Amino acid sequence: MDVDYDVIVVGAGPGGSTAARFCARSGLKTLLVEKEKFPRYKPCGGCLSLKTVHLLDFDLTPVIENDIWGAKFSYCLKEPFFIELKEPIVFMVMRDRFDQFLKERALKEGAEILEGERVVNVQAKNRGMEIELASGERFHSHYLIGADGAESIVAKSISLPPDRDSSSDLGSGVSHKVIGDGFLFYRLNSQEVGFIINYDIKYRMGLGGEETEEEEN
Ligand SMILES: Cc1cc2nc3c(=O)[nH]c(=O)nc-3n(C[C@H](O)[C@H](O)[C@H](O)COP(=O)(O)OP(=O)(O)OC[C@H]3O[C@@H](n4cnc5c(N)ncnc54)[C@H](O)[C@@H]3O)c2cc1C
């Protein structure tokens, strides 16, 4: 079968860029397709765990905004307790800069990219995979990696069931300057969790919740 690429990766978030980096490094002709033009804002707490930092085998210093050595926890807004460690437990990034950095690493290893191009359909064809872009352009590959996030068009196109029902989950996040330390709230009311994270320049606040039967009534 004639193919344009060995591997096409849909989505240039951390998952997609990292997959593309490994594929290109292994000598595979790799195309990364991303619907946004980077750098782009992405709602996210931006906490990188130590595990993630160790998995990424290059220096992340240029995109680390802050390191976190402890956390203040509160349950149902009761008296908080504070845990502090002898080394950083998480590193903070802004996703626009972090994702752009990872994307550049993939390109450095030889991956190609189409940015600002939305994949609208995916299908198995001639013992390979075909993607169709919103522009109508099509590309063929031996393998396809779907790294296009929670509303994945790749997963929908090949009828992969969602991991779980998230239709009743709610979440929101803002980046704003606030006064005081970072804070983690667990169970503000029943199912909600929240956080305020201290950055050098900015603070990140987030709130998440799940609709319960009790609240529906
Ligand atoms: C409010 C909030 C806070 C969070 N906080 C944290 C945290 O502090 N730490 C942490 O580790 N995780 C956090 N997460 C989870 C984290 O954001 C995700 O785990 C992570 O973004 C997943 O990376 P990914 O590369 O798989 O997908 P994504 O980051 O979602 O990237 C998918 C990419 O695919 C692109 N795309 C989508 N559809 C198409 C298409 N049709 N064609 C082409 N491109 C497409 C998108 O534009 C996007 O760039 C948070 C999530 C939320 C919602």
The ligand as an SDF file (V2000), in Angstrom:
LIG
                    3D

 53 58  0  0  0  0  0  0  0  0999 V2000
   -9.4070   21.9360   34.7420 C   0  0  0  0  0  0  0  0  0  0  0  0
   -8.3500   20.8530   34.4880 C   0  0  0  0  0  0  0  0  0  0  0  0
   -7.2010   20.8350   35.2920 C   0  0  0  0  0  0  0  0  0  0  0  0
   -6.2140   19.8510   35.0820 C   0  0  0  0  0  0  0  0  0  0  0  0
   -5.0970   19.8740   35.8390 N   0  0  0  0  0  0  0  0  0  0  0  0
   -4.0980   18.9730   35.6350 C   0  0  0  0  0  0  0  0  0  0  0  0
   -2.8890   19.0300   36.3860 C   0  0  0  0  0  0  0  0  0  0  0  0
   -2.6900   19.9140   37.2010 O   0  0  0  0  0  0  0  0  0  0  0  0
   -1.9400   18.0930   36.1230 N   0  0  0  0  0  0  0  0  0  0  0  0
   -2.1140   17.1090   35.1850 C   0  0  0  0  0  0  0  0  0  0  0  0
   -1.2030   16.2740   35.0050 O   0  0  0  0  0  0  0  0  0  0  0  0
   -3.2610   17.0330   34.4540 N   0  0  0  0  0  0  0  0  0  0  0  0
   -4.2450   17.9400   34.6580 C   0  0  0  0  0  0  0  0  0  0  0  0
   -5.3800   17.8750   33.8980 N   0  0  0  0  0  0  0  0  0  0  0  0
   -5.5100   16.8050   32.9070 C   0  0  0  0  0  0  0  0  0  0  0  0
   -4.6760   17.1690   31.6740 C   0  0  0  0  0  0  0  0  0  0  0  0
   -5.1280   18.4040   31.1480 O   0  0  0  0  0  0  0  0  0  0  0  0
   -4.8510   16.0590   30.6160 C   0  0  0  0  0  0  0  0  0  0  0  0
   -4.5490   14.8160   31.2130 O   0  0  0  0  0  0  0  0  0  0  0  0
   -3.8960   16.2830   29.4530 C   0  0  0  0  0  0  0  0  0  0  0  0
   -4.1530   17.5130   28.8140 O   0  0  0  0  0  0  0  0  0  0  0  0
   -4.0790   15.1500   28.4410 C   0  0  0  0  0  0  0  0  0  0  0  0
   -3.1060   15.3360   27.4400 O   0  0  0  0  0  0  0  0  0  0  0  0
   -3.3560   14.7760   25.9710 P   0  0  0  0  0  0  0  0  0  0  0  0
   -2.1480   15.1020   25.1710 O   0  0  0  0  0  0  0  0  0  0  0  0
   -3.8040   13.3640   26.0560 O   0  0  0  0  0  0  0  0  0  0  0  0
   -4.6450   15.5820   25.4430 O   0  0  0  0  0  0  0  0  0  0  0  0
   -4.8990   17.1470   25.3360 P   0  0  0  0  0  0  0  0  0  0  0  0
   -3.9710   17.9330   26.1780 O   0  0  0  0  0  0  0  0  0  0  0  0
   -6.3650   17.3220   25.5260 O   0  0  0  0  0  0  0  0  0  0  0  0
   -4.5080   17.4670   23.8330 O   0  0  0  0  0  0  0  0  0  0  0  0
   -5.3240   17.0770   22.7720 C   0  0  0  0  0  0  0  0  0  0  0  0
   -4.9260   17.9300   21.5700 C   0  0  0  0  0  0  0  0  0  0  0  0
   -5.6590   17.4460   20.4420 O   0  0  0  0  0  0  0  0  0  0  0  0
   -6.1080   18.5400   19.6920 C   0  0  0  0  0  0  0  0  0  0  0  0
   -7.2870   18.0870   18.9430 N   0  0  0  0  0  0  0  0  0  0  0  0
   -8.5000   17.7570   19.4400 C   0  0  0  0  0  0  0  0  0  0  0  0
   -9.3300   17.3720   18.4550 N   0  0  0  0  0  0  0  0  0  0  0  0
   -8.6200   17.4460   17.2980 C   0  0  0  0  0  0  0  0  0  0  0  0
   -8.9370   17.1870   15.9430 C   0  0  0  0  0  0  0  0  0  0  0  0
  -10.1650   16.7590   15.5670 N   0  0  0  0  0  0  0  0  0  0  0  0
   -7.9950   17.3910   15.0000 N   0  0  0  0  0  0  0  0  0  0  0  0
   -6.7270   17.8240   15.3580 C   0  0  0  0  0  0  0  0  0  0  0  0
   -6.3820   18.0880   16.6440 N   0  0  0  0  0  0  0  0  0  0  0  0
   -7.3080   17.9050   17.6080 C   0  0  0  0  0  0  0  0  0  0  0  0
   -6.4310   19.6100   20.7320 C   0  0  0  0  0  0  0  0  0  0  0  0
   -6.4530   20.9220   20.1780 O   0  0  0  0  0  0  0  0  0  0  0  0
   -5.3060   19.4060   21.7360 C   0  0  0  0  0  0  0  0  0  0  0  0
   -4.1910   20.2280   21.4600 O   0  0  0  0  0  0  0  0  0  0  0  0
   -6.3890   18.8580   34.0760 C   0  0  0  0  0  0  0  0  0  0  0  0
   -7.5290   18.8950   33.2760 C   0  0  0  0  0  0  0  0  0  0  0  0
   -8.5010   19.8760   33.4730 C   0  0  0  0  0  0  0  0  0  0  0  0
   -9.7290   19.8840   32.5740 C   0  0  0  0  0  0  0  0  0  0  0  0
  1  2  1  0
  2  3  1  0
  2 52  2  0
  3  4  2  0
  4  5  1  0
  4 50  1  0
  5  6  2  0
  6  7  1  0
  6 13  1  0
  7  8  2  0
  7  9  1  0
  9 10  1  0
 10 11  2  0
 10 12  1  0
 12 13  2  0
 13 14  1  0
 14 15  1  0
 14 50  1  0
 15 16  1  0
 16 17  1  0
 16 18  1  0
 18 19  1  0
 18 20  1  0
 20 21  1  0
 20 22  1  0
 22 23  1  0
 23 24  1  0
 24 25  2  0
 24 26  1  0
 24 27  1  0
 27 28  1  0
 28 29  2  0
 28 30  1  0
 28 31  1  0
 31 32  1  0
 32 33  1  0
 33 34  1  0
 33 48  1  0
 34 35  1  0
 35 36  1  0
 35 46  1  0
 36 37  1  0
 36 45  1  0
 37 38  2  0
 38 39  1  0
 39 40  1  0
 39 45  2  0
 40 41  1  0
 40 42  2  0
 42 43  1  0
 43 44  2  0
 44 45  1  0
 46 47  1  0
 46 48  1  0
 48 49  1  0
 50 51  2  0
 51 52  1  0
 52 53  1  0
M  END
$$$$
